[in-house]
Amino acid sequence: MTQEETRAHLVATSEEFRRLVAQHAEYSQKLDALAARPYLSPEEQLEEVRIKKLKLRLKDQMQQMMDRHRAQQQPV
């Protein structure tokens, strides 16, 4: 099963995975909005760094879930 197939399967079958994907997309939108600004205040710069860290954490969690799922699908 490819990574894309695993992701699609988890989106279809796992509420937790769907929640992580939705939150990851929300963080992406927030970062896009910040990137569109010509200048970021110091507070906005801190917020950007915070969101990037949270987004990366979510990506890691999604990858772990996909890795576990693929490991479970391997024939023994």
KELOKE-244281 format. One record per residue: residue number from 0; x, y, z of N, C-alpha, C in turn; chain. Coordinates in nm, 4 decimals. Example, Ala and Ser with C-alpha at 12.3 -4.5 7.8 and 13.67 -1.06 7.14 Angstrom:
<sites>
<site><pos>0</pos><n_c1>1.3190</n_c1><n_c2>-0.5690</n_c2><n_c3>0.7800</n_c3><ca_c1>1.2300</ca_c1><ca_c2>-0.4500</ca_c2><ca_c3>0.7800</ca_c3><c_c1>1.3200</c_c1><c_c2>-0.3300</c_c2><c_c3>0.7800</c_c3><unit>A</unit></site>
<site><pos>1</pos><n_c1>1.2850</n_c1><n_c2>-0.2250</n_c2><n_c3>0.7080</n_c3><ca_c1>1.3670</ca_c1><ca_c2>-0.1060</ca_c2><ca_c3>0.7140</ca_c3><c_c1>1.2900</c_c1><c_c2>0.0030</c_c2><c_c3>0.7870</c_c3><unit>A</unit></site>
</sites>
This chain:
<sites>
<site><pos>0</pos><n_c1>0.0858</n_c1><n_c2>-0.1180</n_c2><n_c3>0.0000</n_c3><ca_c1>0.0000</ca_c1><ca_c2>0.0000</ca_c2><ca_c3>0.0000</ca_c3><c_c1>0.0899</c_c1><c_c2>0.1236</c_c2><c_c3>0.0000</c_c3><unit>A</unit></site>
<site><pos>1</pos><n_c1>0.0629</n_c1><n_c2>0.2148</n_c2><n_c3>-0.0927</n_c3><ca_c1>0.1434</ca_c1><ca_c2>0.3370</ca_c2><ca_c3>-0.1000</ca_c3><c_c1>0.1075</c_c1><c_c2>0.4314</c_c2><c_c3>0.0146</c_c3><unit>A</unit></site>
<site><pos>2</pos><n_c1>0.1905</n_c1><n_c2>0.5321</n_c2><n_c3>0.0319</n_c3><ca_c1>0.1644</ca_c1><ca_c2>0.6300</ca_c2><ca_c3>0.1377</ca_c3><c_c1>0.0322</c_c1><c_c2>0.7019</c_c2><c_c3>0.1117</c_c3><unit>A</unit></site>
<site><pos>3</pos><n_c1>0.0040</n_c1><n_c2>0.7342</n_c2><n_c3>-0.0143</n_c3><ca_c1>-0.1207</ca_c1><ca_c2>0.8025</ca_c2><ca_c3>-0.0479</ca_c3><c_c1>-0.2415</c_c1><c_c2>0.7131</c_c2><c_c3>-0.0201</c_c3><unit>A</unit></site>
<site><pos>4</pos><n_c1>-0.2282</n_c1><n_c2>0.5850</n_c2><n_c3>-0.0527</n_c3><ca_c1>-0.3371</ca_c1><ca_c2>0.4896</ca_c2><ca_c3>-0.0257</ca_c3><c_c1>-0.3592</c_c1><c_c2>0.4736</c_c2><c_c3>0.1247</c_c3><unit>A</unit></site>
<site><pos>5</pos><n_c1>-0.2511</n_c1><n_c2>0.4668</n_c2><n_c3>0.1991</n_c3><ca_c1>-0.2622</ca_c1><ca_c2>0.4553</ca_c2><ca_c3>0.3449</ca_c3><c_c1>-0.3303</c_c1><c_c2>0.5786</c_c2><c_c3>0.4025</c_c3><unit>A</unit></site>
<site><pos>6</pos><n_c1>-0.2910</n_c1><n_c2>0.6955</n_c2><n_c3>0.3552</n_c3><ca_c1>-0.3516</ca_c1><ca_c2>0.8198</ca_c2><ca_c3>0.4036</ca_c3><c_c1>-0.5007</c_c1><c_c2>0.8220</c_c2><c_c3>0.3711</c_c3><unit>A</unit></site>
<site><pos>7</pos><n_c1>-0.5363</n_c1><n_c2>0.7857</n_c2><n_c3>0.2482</n_c3><ca_c1>-0.6767</ca_c1><ca_c2>0.7849</ca_c2><ca_c3>0.2075</ca_c3><c_c1>-0.7569</c_c1><c_c2>0.6857</c_c2><c_c3>0.2918</c_c3><unit>A</unit></site>
<site><pos>8</pos><n_c1>-0.6980</n_c1><n_c2>0.5715</n_c2><n_c3>0.3198</n_c3><ca_c1>-0.7661</ca_c1><ca_c2>0.4714</ca_c2><ca_c3>0.4024</ca_c3><c_c1>-0.7901</c_c1><c_c2>0.5250</c_c2><c_c3>0.5433</c_c3><unit>A</unit></site>
<site><pos>9</pos><n_c1>-0.6886</n_c1><n_c2>0.5872</n_c2><n_c3>0.6015</n_c3><ca_c1>-0.7037</ca_c1><ca_c2>0.6395</ca_c2><ca_c3>0.7370</ca_c3><c_c1>-0.8021</c_c1><c_c2>0.7559</c_c2><c_c3>0.7419</c_c3><unit>A</unit></site>
<site><pos>10</pos><n_c1>-0.8044</n_c1><n_c2>0.8387</n_c2><n_c3>0.6403</n_c3><ca_c1>-0.9025</ca_c1><ca_c2>0.9471</ca_c2><ca_c3>0.6351</ca_c3><c_c1>-1.0436</c_c1><c_c2>0.8880</c_c2><c_c3>0.6338</c_c3><unit>A</unit></site>
<site><pos>11</pos><n_c1>-1.0596</n_c1><n_c2>0.7783</n_c2><n_c3>0.5611</n_c3><ca_c1>-1.1912</ca_c1><ca_c2>0.7161</ca_c2><ca_c3>0.5491</ca_c3><c_c1>-1.2328</c_c1><c_c2>0.6397</c_c2><c_c3>0.6747</c_c3><unit>A</unit></site>
<site><pos>12</pos><n_c1>-1.1365</n_c1><n_c2>0.5916</n_c2><n_c3>0.7516</n_c3><ca_c1>-1.1708</ca_c1><ca_c2>0.5000</ca_c2><ca_c3>0.8613</ca_c3><c_c1>-1.1387</c_c1><c_c2>0.5501</c_c2><c_c3>1.0016</c_c3><unit>A</unit></site>
<site><pos>13</pos><n_c1>-1.0597</n_c1><n_c2>0.6548</n_c2><n_c3>1.0145</n_c3><ca_c1>-1.0145</ca_c1><ca_c2>0.6980</ca_c2><ca_c3>1.1474</ca_c3><c_c1>-1.0576</c_c1><c_c2>0.8414</c_c2><c_c3>1.1775</c_c3><unit>A</unit></site>
<site><pos>14</pos><n_c1>-1.1419</n_c1><n_c2>0.8555</n_c2><n_c3>1.2761</n_c3><ca_c1>-1.1855</ca_c1><ca_c2>0.9888</ca_c2><ca_c3>1.3192</ca_c3><c_c1>-1.0665</c_c1><c_c2>1.0708</c_c2><c_c3>1.3694</c_c3><unit>A</unit></site>
<site><pos>15</pos><n_c1>-0.9764</n_c1><n_c2>1.0061</n_c2><n_c3>1.4423</n_c3><ca_c1>-0.8593</ca_c1><ca_c2>1.0769</ca_c2><ca_c3>1.4939</ca_c3><c_c1>-0.7717</c_c1><c_c2>1.1289</c_c2><c_c3>1.3799</c_c3><unit>A</unit></site>
<site><pos>16</pos><n_c1>-0.7519</n_c1><n_c2>1.0456</n_c2><n_c3>1.2781</n_c3><ca_c1>-0.6698</ca_c1><ca_c2>1.0879</ca_c2><ca_c3>1.1648</ca_c3><c_c1>-0.7362</c_c1><c_c2>1.2043</c_c2><c_c3>1.0919</c_c3><unit>A</unit></site>
<site><pos>17</pos><n_c1>-0.8675</n_c1><n_c2>1.1984</n_c2><n_c3>1.0722</n_c3><ca_c1>-0.9394</ca_c1><ca_c2>1.3091</ca_c2><ca_c3>1.0081</ca_c3><c_c1>-0.9250</c_c1><c_c2>1.4378</c_c2><c_c3>1.0886</c_c3><unit>A</unit></site>
<site><pos>18</pos><n_c1>-0.9290</n_c1><n_c2>1.4262</n_c2><n_c3>1.2204</n_c3><ca_c1>-0.9126</ca_c1><ca_c2>1.5437</ca_c2><ca_c3>1.3067</ca_c3><c_c1>-0.7730</c_c1><c_c2>1.6033</c_c2><c_c3>1.2887</c_c3><unit>A</unit></site>
<site><pos>19</pos><n_c1>-0.6722</n_c1><n_c2>1.5189</n_c2><n_c3>1.2820</n_c3><ca_c1>-0.5349</ca_c1><ca_c2>1.5671</ca_c2><ca_c3>1.2624</ca_c3><c_c1>-0.5198</c_c1><c_c2>1.6349</c_c2><c_c3>1.1270</c_c3><unit>A</unit></site>
<site><pos>20</pos><n_c1>-0.5778</n_c1><n_c2>1.5760</n_c2><n_c3>1.0231</n_c3><ca_c1>-0.5703</ca_c1><ca_c2>1.6343</ca_c2><ca_c3>0.8887</ca_c3><c_c1>-0.6385</c_c1><c_c2>1.7710</c_c2><c_c3>0.8863</c_c3><unit>A</unit></site>
<site><pos>21</pos><n_c1>-0.7556</n_c1><n_c2>1.7802</n_c2><n_c3>0.9487</n_c3><ca_c1>-0.8293</ca_c1><ca_c2>1.9071</ca_c2><ca_c3>0.9509</ca_c3><c_c1>-0.7510</c_c1><c_c2>2.0144</c_c2><c_c3>1.0259</c_c3><unit>A</unit></site>
<site><pos>22</pos><n_c1>-0.6921</n_c1><n_c2>1.9779</n_c2><n_c3>1.1386</n_c3><ca_c1>-0.6145</ca_c1><ca_c2>2.0745</ca_c2><ca_c3>1.2163</ca_c3><c_c1>-0.4904</c_c1><c_c2>2.1177</c_c2><c_c3>1.1390</c_c3><unit>A</unit></site>
<site><pos>23</pos><n_c1>-0.4263</n_c1><n_c2>2.0233</n_c2><n_c3>1.0712</n_c3><ca_c1>-0.3081</ca_c1><ca_c2>2.0535</ca_c2><ca_c3>0.9896</ca_c3><c_c1>-0.3458</c_c1><c_c2>2.1532</c_c2><c_c3>0.8799</c_c3><unit>A</unit></site>
<site><pos>24</pos><n_c1>-0.4592</n_c1><n_c2>2.1328</n_c2><n_c3>0.8161</n_c3><ca_c1>-0.5057</ca_c1><ca_c2>2.2245</ca_c2><ca_c3>0.7114</ca_c3><c_c1>-0.5360</c_c1><c_c2>2.3626</c_c2><c_c3>0.7691</c_c3><unit>A</unit></site>
<site><pos>25</pos><n_c1>-0.5935</n_c1><n_c2>2.3663</n_c2><n_c3>0.8880</n_c3><ca_c1>-0.6224</ca_c1><ca_c2>2.4946</ca_c2><ca_c3>0.9528</ca_c3><c_c1>-0.4932</c_c1><c_c2>2.5715</c_c2><c_c3>0.9803</c_c3><unit>A</unit></site>
<site><pos>26</pos><n_c1>-0.3918</n_c1><n_c2>2.5011</n_c2><n_c3>1.0297</n_c3><ca_c1>-0.2630</ca_c1><ca_c2>2.5663</ca_c2><ca_c3>1.0544</ca_c3><c_c1>-0.2012</c_c1><c_c2>2.6156</c_c2><c_c3>0.9237</c_c3><unit>A</unit></site>
<site><pos>27</pos><n_c1>-0.2155</n_c1><n_c2>2.5394</n_c2><n_c3>0.8162</n_c3><ca_c1>-0.1635</ca_c1><ca_c2>2.5817</ca_c2><ca_c3>0.6866</ca_c3><c_c1>-0.2291</c_c1><c_c2>2.7117</c_c2><c_c3>0.6424</c_c3><unit>A</unit></site>
<site><pos>28</pos><n_c1>-0.3598</n_c1><n_c2>2.7206</n_c2><n_c3>0.6613</n_c3><ca_c1>-0.4319</ca_c1><ca_c2>2.8429</ca_c2><ca_c3>0.6237</ca_c3><c_c1>-0.3841</c_c1><c_c2>2.9620</c_c2><c_c3>0.7064</c_c3><unit>A</unit></site>
<site><pos>29</pos><n_c1>-0.3642</n_c1><n_c2>2.9403</n_c2><n_c3>0.8354</n_c3><ca_c1>-0.3157</ca_c1><ca_c2>3.0490</ca_c2><ca_c3>0.9211</ca_c3><c_c1>-0.1767</c_c1><c_c2>3.0952</c_c2><c_c3>0.8780</c_c3><unit>A</unit></site>
<site><pos>30</pos><n_c1>-0.0904</n_c1><n_c2>2.9996</n_c2><n_c3>0.8435</n_c3><ca_c1>0.0441</ca_c1><ca_c2>3.0353</ca_c2><ca_c3>0.7983</ca_c3><c_c1>0.0390</c_c1><c_c2>3.1081</c_c2><c_c3>0.6648</c_c3><unit>A</unit></site>
<site><pos>31</pos><n_c1>-0.0502</n_c1><n_c2>3.0648</n_c2><n_c3>0.5767</n_c3><ca_c1>-0.0658</ca_c1><ca_c2>3.1344</ca_c2><ca_c3>0.4486</ca_c3><c_c1>-0.1087</c_c1><c_c2>3.2791</c_c2><c_c3>0.4708</c_c3><unit>A</unit></site>
<site><pos>32</pos><n_c1>-0.2006</n_c1><n_c2>3.2989</n_c2><n_c3>0.5641</n_c3><ca_c1>-0.2481</ca_c1><ca_c2>3.4346</ca_c2><ca_c3>0.5934</ca_c3><c_c1>-0.1344</c_c1><c_c2>3.5210</c_c2><c_c3>0.6479</c_c3><unit>A</unit></site>
<site><pos>33</pos><n_c1>-0.0528</n_c1><n_c2>3.4640</n_c2><n_c3>0.7341</n_c3><ca_c1>0.0609</ca_c1><ca_c2>3.5390</ca_c2><ca_c3>0.7872</ca_c3><c_c1>0.1631</c_c1><c_c2>3.5679</c_c2><c_c3>0.6770</c_c3><unit>A</unit></site>
<site><pos>34</pos><n_c1>0.1854</n_c1><n_c2>3.4706</n_c2><n_c3>0.5888</n_c3><ca_c1>0.2835</ca_c1><ca_c2>3.4879</ca_c2><ca_c3>0.4809</ca_c3><c_c1>0.2392</c_c1><c_c2>3.5951</c_c2><c_c3>0.3821</c_c3><unit>A</unit></site>
<site><pos>35</pos><n_c1>0.1093</n_c1><n_c2>3.6171</n_c2><n_c3>0.3724</n_c3><ca_c1>0.0574</ca_c1><ca_c2>3.7167</ca_c2><ca_c3>0.2781</ca_c3><c_c1>0.0773</c_c1><c_c2>3.8594</c_c2><c_c3>0.3276</c_c3><unit>A</unit></site>
<site><pos>36</pos><n_c1>0.1084</n_c1><n_c2>3.8749</n_c2><n_c3>0.4551</n_c3><ca_c1>0.1287</ca_c1><ca_c2>4.0089</ca_c2><ca_c3>0.5103</ca_c3><c_c1>0.2663</c_c1><c_c2>4.0616</c_c2><c_c3>0.4688</c_c3><unit>A</unit></site>
<site><pos>37</pos><n_c1>0.2741</n_c1><n_c2>4.1897</n_c2><n_c3>0.4397</n_c3><ca_c1>0.4044</ca_c1><ca_c2>4.2457</ca_c2><ca_c3>0.4013</ca_c3><c_c1>0.5014</c_c1><c_c2>4.2560</c_c2><c_c3>0.5191</c_c3><unit>A</unit></site>
<site><pos>38</pos><n_c1>0.4462</n_c1><n_c2>4.2616</n_c2><n_c3>0.6399</n_c3><ca_c1>0.5300</ca_c1><ca_c2>4.2773</ca_c2><ca_c3>0.7588</ca_c3><c_c1>0.4621</c_c1><c_c2>4.2066</c_c2><c_c3>0.8749</c_c3><unit>A</unit></site>
<site><pos>39</pos><n_c1>0.5412</n_c1><n_c2>4.1368</n_c2><n_c3>0.9553</n_c3><ca_c1>0.4872</ca_c1><ca_c2>4.0724</ca_c2><ca_c3>1.0753</ca_c3><c_c1>0.5406</c_c1><c_c2>4.1434</c_c2><c_c3>1.1985</c_c3><unit>A</unit></site>
<site><pos>40</pos><n_c1>0.4507</n_c1><n_c2>4.1714</n_c2><n_c3>1.2907</n_c3><ca_c1>0.4921</ca_c1><ca_c2>4.2285</ca_c2><ca_c3>1.4186</ca_c3><c_c1>0.5679</c_c1><c_c2>4.1211</c_c2><c_c3>1.4962</c_c3><unit>A</unit></site>
<site><pos>41</pos><n_c1>0.6380</n_c1><n_c2>4.1585</n_c2><n_c3>1.6017</n_c3><ca_c1>0.7068</ca_c1><ca_c2>4.0572</ca_c2><ca_c3>1.6828</ca_c3><c_c1>0.6100</c_c1><c_c2>3.9496</c_c2><c_c3>1.7352</c_c3><unit>A</unit></site>
<site><pos>42</pos><n_c1>0.4894</n_c1><n_c2>3.9908</n_c2><n_c3>1.7737</n_c3><ca_c1>0.3912</ca_c1><ca_c2>3.8941</ca_c2><ca_c3>1.8227</ca_c3><c_c1>0.3485</c_c1><c_c2>3.7985</c_c2><c_c3>1.7117</c_c3><unit>A</unit></site>
<site><pos>43</pos><n_c1>0.3313</n_c1><n_c2>3.8520</n_c2><n_c3>1.5914</n_c3><ca_c1>0.2925</ca_c1><ca_c2>3.7680</ca_c2><ca_c3>1.4784</ca_c3><c_c1>0.4059</c_c1><c_c2>3.6734</c_c2><c_c3>1.4389</c_c3><unit>A</unit></site>
<site><pos>44</pos><n_c1>0.5286</n_c1><n_c2>3.7203</n_c2><n_c3>1.4528</n_c3><ca_c1>0.6427</ca_c1><ca_c2>3.6329</ca_c2><ca_c3>1.4244</ca_c3><c_c1>0.6454</c_c1><c_c2>3.5155</c_c2><c_c3>1.5226</c_c3><unit>A</unit></site>
<site><pos>45</pos><n_c1>0.6203</n_c1><n_c2>3.5441</n_c2><n_c3>1.6491</n_c3><ca_c1>0.6149</ca_c1><ca_c2>3.4368</ca_c2><ca_c3>1.7493</ca_c3><c_c1>0.5001</c_c1><c_c2>3.3406</c_c2><c_c3>1.7195</c_c3><unit>A</unit></site>
<site><pos>46</pos><n_c1>0.3858</n_c1><n_c2>3.3961</n_c2><n_c3>1.6794</n_c3><ca_c1>0.2714</ca_c1><ca_c2>3.3128</ca_c2><ca_c3>1.6448</ca_c3><c_c1>0.3031</c_c1><c_c2>3.2236</c_c2><c_c3>1.5249</c_c3><unit>A</unit></site>
<site><pos>47</pos><n_c1>0.3737</n_c1><n_c2>3.2782</n_c2><n_c3>1.4280</n_c3><ca_c1>0.4124</ca_c1><ca_c2>3.2000</ca_c2><ca_c3>1.3105</ca_c3><c_c1>0.5002</c_c1><c_c2>3.0818</c_c2><c_c3>1.3515</c_c3><unit>A</unit></site>
<site><pos>48</pos><n_c1>0.5973</n_c1><n_c2>3.1056</n_c2><n_c3>1.4360</n_c3><ca_c1>0.6861</ca_c1><ca_c2>2.9992</ca_c2><ca_c3>1.4827</ca_c3><c_c1>0.6064</c_c1><c_c2>2.8948</c_c2><c_c3>1.5604</c_c3><unit>A</unit></site>
<site><pos>49</pos><n_c1>0.5153</n_c1><n_c2>2.9410</n_c2><n_c3>1.6461</n_c3><ca_c1>0.4328</ca_c1><ca_c2>2.8493</ca_c2><ca_c3>1.7260</ca_c3><c_c1>0.3468</c_c1><c_c2>2.7611</c_c2><c_c3>1.6355</c_c3><unit>A</unit></site>
<site><pos>50</pos><n_c1>0.2843</n_c1><n_c2>2.8211</n_c2><n_c3>1.5354</n_c3><ca_c1>0.1980</ca_c1><ca_c2>2.7451</ca_c2><ca_c3>1.4443</ca_c3><c_c1>0.2809</c_c1><c_c2>2.6443</c_c2><c_c3>1.3641</c_c3><unit>A</unit></site>
<site><pos>51</pos><n_c1>0.3983</n_c1><n_c2>2.6847</n_c2><n_c3>1.3200</n_c3><ca_c1>0.4843</ca_c1><ca_c2>2.5928</ca_c2><ca_c3>1.2450</ca_c3><c_c1>0.5212</c_c1><c_c2>2.4708</c_c2><c_c3>1.3293</c_c3><unit>A</unit></site>
<site><pos>52</pos><n_c1>0.5496</n_c1><n_c2>2.4927</n_c2><n_c3>1.4557</n_c3><ca_c1>0.5837</ca_c1><ca_c2>2.3807</ca_c2><ca_c3>1.5447</ca_c3><c_c1>0.4633</c_c1><c_c2>2.2892</c_c2><c_c3>1.5655</c_c3><unit>A</unit></site>
<site><pos>53</pos><n_c1>0.3458</n_c1><n_c2>2.3491</n_c2><n_c3>1.5861</n_c3><ca_c1>0.2249</ca_c1><ca_c2>2.2684</ca_c2><ca_c3>1.6043</ca_c3><c_c1>0.1929</c_c1><c_c2>2.1888</c_c2><c_c3>1.4778</c_c3><unit>A</unit></site>
<site><pos>54</pos><n_c1>0.2081</n_c1><n_c2>2.2528</n_c2><n_c3>1.3640</n_c3><ca_c1>0.1805</ca_c1><ca_c2>2.1864</ca_c2><ca_c3>1.2362</ca_c3><c_c1>0.2762</c_c1><c_c2>2.0691</c_c2><c_c3>1.2157</c_c3><unit>A</unit></site>
<site><pos>55</pos><n_c1>0.4023</n_c1><n_c2>2.0885</n_c2><n_c3>1.2480</n_c3><ca_c1>0.5011</ca_c1><ca_c2>1.9810</ca_c2><ca_c3>1.2351</ca_c3><c_c1>0.4681</c_c1><c_c2>1.8654</c_c2><c_c3>1.3292</c_c3><unit>A</unit></site>
<site><pos>56</pos><n_c1>0.4249</n_c1><n_c2>1.8973</n_c2><n_c3>1.4491</n_c3><ca_c1>0.3861</ca_c1><ca_c2>1.7928</ca_c2><ca_c3>1.5441</ca_c3><c_c1>0.2703</c_c1><c_c2>1.7096</c_c2><c_c3>1.4885</c_c3><unit>A</unit></site>
<site><pos>57</pos><n_c1>0.1727</n_c1><n_c2>1.7768</n_c2><n_c3>1.4292</n_c3><ca_c1>0.0598</ca_c1><ca_c2>1.7052</ca_c2><ca_c3>1.3695</ca_c3><c_c1>0.1068</c_c1><c_c2>1.6165</c_c2><c_c3>1.2545</c_c3><unit>A</unit></site>
<site><pos>58</pos><n_c1>0.1956</n_c1><n_c2>1.6692</n_c2><n_c3>1.1722</n_c3><ca_c1>0.2473</ca_c1><ca_c2>1.5900</ca_c2><ca_c3>1.0603</ca_c3><c_c1>0.3177</c_c1><c_c2>1.4651</c_c2><c_c3>1.1120</c_c3><unit>A</unit></site>
<site><pos>59</pos><n_c1>0.3958</n_c1><n_c2>1.4799</n_c2><n_c3>1.2178</n_c3><ca_c1>0.4631</ca_c1><ca_c2>1.3648</ca_c2><ca_c3>1.2784</ca_c3><c_c1>0.3619</c_c1><c_c2>1.2630</c_c2><c_c3>1.3305</c_c3><unit>A</unit></site>
<site><pos>60</pos><n_c1>0.2553</n_c1><n_c2>1.3108</n_c2><n_c3>1.3942</n_c3><ca_c1>0.1524</ca_c1><ca_c2>1.2201</ca_c2><ca_c3>1.4464</ca_c3><c_c1>0.0840</c_c1><c_c2>1.1453</c_c2><c_c3>1.3320</c_c3><unit>A</unit></site>
<site><pos>61</pos><n_c1>0.0531</n_c1><n_c2>1.2161</n_c2><n_c3>1.2238</n_c3><ca_c1>-0.0101</ca_c1><ca_c2>1.1503</ca_c2><ca_c3>1.1097</ca_c3><c_c1>0.0841</c_c1><c_c2>1.0460</c_c2><c_c3>1.0494</c_c3><unit>A</unit></site>
<site><pos>62</pos><n_c1>0.2114</n_c1><n_c2>1.0788</n_c2><n_c3>1.0389</n_c3><ca_c1>0.3080</ca_c1><ca_c2>0.9841</ca_c2><ca_c3>0.9841</ca_c3><c_c1>0.3196</c_c1><c_c2>0.8601</c_c2><c_c3>1.0717</c_c3><unit>A</unit></site>
<site><pos>63</pos><n_c1>0.3196</n_c1><n_c2>0.8781</n_c2><n_c3>1.2027</n_c3><ca_c1>0.3247</ca_c1><ca_c2>0.7641</ca_c2><ca_c3>1.2937</ca_c3><c_c1>0.2029</c_c1><c_c2>0.6740</c_c2><c_c3>1.2762</c_c3><unit>A</unit></site>
<site><pos>64</pos><n_c1>0.0860</n_c1><n_c2>0.7343</n_c2><n_c3>1.2609</n_c3><ca_c1>-0.0351</ca_c1><ca_c2>0.6554</ca_c2><ca_c3>1.2401</ca_c3><c_c1>-0.0266</c_c1><c_c2>0.5777</c_c2><c_c3>1.1084</c_c3><unit>A</unit></site>
<site><pos>65</pos><n_c1>0.0243</n_c1><n_c2>0.6418</n_c2><n_c3>1.0034</n_c3><ca_c1>0.0380</ca_c1><ca_c2>0.5725</ca_c2><ca_c3>0.8748</ca_c3><c_c1>0.1404</c_c1><c_c2>0.4597</c_c2><c_c3>0.8843</c_c3><unit>A</unit></site>
<site><pos>66</pos><n_c1>0.2511</n_c1><n_c2>0.4841</n_c2><n_c3>0.9536</n_c3><ca_c1>0.3538</ca_c1><ca_c2>0.3811</ca_c2><ca_c3>0.9713</ca_c3><c_c1>0.2975</c_c1><c_c2>0.2613</c_c2><c_c3>1.0474</c_c3><unit>A</unit></site>
<site><pos>67</pos><n_c1>0.2215</n_c1><n_c2>0.2884</n_c2><n_c3>1.1547</n_c3><ca_c1>0.1607</ca_c1><ca_c2>0.1783</ca_c2><ca_c3>1.2316</ca_c3><c_c1>0.0632</c_c1><c_c2>0.0991</c_c2><c_c3>1.1456</c_c3><unit>A</unit></site>
<site><pos>68</pos><n_c1>-0.0169</n_c1><n_c2>0.1704</n_c2><n_c3>1.0687</n_c3><ca_c1>-0.1150</ca_c1><ca_c2>0.1022</ca_c2><ca_c3>0.9836</ca_c3><c_c1>-0.0448</c_c1><c_c2>0.0132</c_c2><c_c3>0.8812</c_c3><unit>A</unit></site>
<site><pos>69</pos><n_c1>0.0601</n_c1><n_c2>0.0675</n_c2><n_c3>0.8158</n_c3><ca_c1>0.1319</ca_c1><ca_c2>-0.0134</ca_c2><ca_c3>0.7165</ca_c3><c_c1>0.1995</c_c1><c_c2>-0.1343</c_c2><c_c3>0.7818</c_c3><unit>A</unit></site>
<site><pos>70</pos><n_c1>0.2526</n_c1><n_c2>-0.1165</n_c2><n_c3>0.9028</n_c3><ca_c1>0.3162</ca_c1><ca_c2>-0.2281</ca_c2><ca_c3>0.9727</ca_c3><c_c1>0.2145</c_c1><c_c2>-0.3382</c_c2><c_c3>1.0037</c_c3><unit>A</unit></site>
<site><pos>71</pos><n_c1>0.0923</n_c1><n_c2>-0.2988</n_c2><n_c3>1.0365</n_c3><ca_c1>-0.0125</ca_c1><ca_c2>-0.3955</ca_c2><ca_c3>1.0661</ca_c3><c_c1>-0.0561</c_c1><c_c2>-0.4700</c_c2><c_c3>0.9402</c_c3><unit>A</unit></site>
<site><pos>72</pos><n_c1>-0.0378</n_c1><n_c2>-0.4090</n_c2><n_c3>0.8239</n_c3><ca_c1>-0.0799</ca_c1><ca_c2>-0.4694</ca_c2><ca_c3>0.6985</ca_c3><c_c1>0.0247</c_c1><c_c2>-0.5650</c_c2><c_c3>0.6412</c_c3><unit>A</unit></site>
<site><pos>73</pos><n_c1>0.1467</n_c1><n_c2>-0.5605</n_c2><n_c3>0.6953</n_c3><ca_c1>0.2539</ca_c1><ca_c2>-0.6467</ca_c2><ca_c3>0.6466</ca_c3><c_c1>0.2235</c_c1><c_c2>-0.7914</c_c2><c_c3>0.6825</c_c3><unit>A</unit></site>
<site><pos>74</pos><n_c1>0.2408</n_c1><n_c2>-0.8826</n_c2><n_c3>0.5882</n_c3><ca_c1>0.2218</ca_c1><ca_c2>-1.0251</ca_c2><ca_c3>0.6217</ca_c3><c_c1>0.3303</c_c1><c_c2>-1.0708</c_c2><c_c3>0.7180</c_c3><unit>A</unit></site>
<site><pos>75</pos><n_c1>0.2927</n_c1><n_c2>-1.1549</n_c2><n_c3>0.8103</n_c3><ca_c1>0.3869</ca_c1><ca_c2>-1.2028</ca_c2><ca_c3>0.9131</ca_c3><c_c1>0.4597</c_c1><c_c2>-1.3236</c_c2><c_c3>0.8669</c_c3><unit>A</unit></site>
</sites>
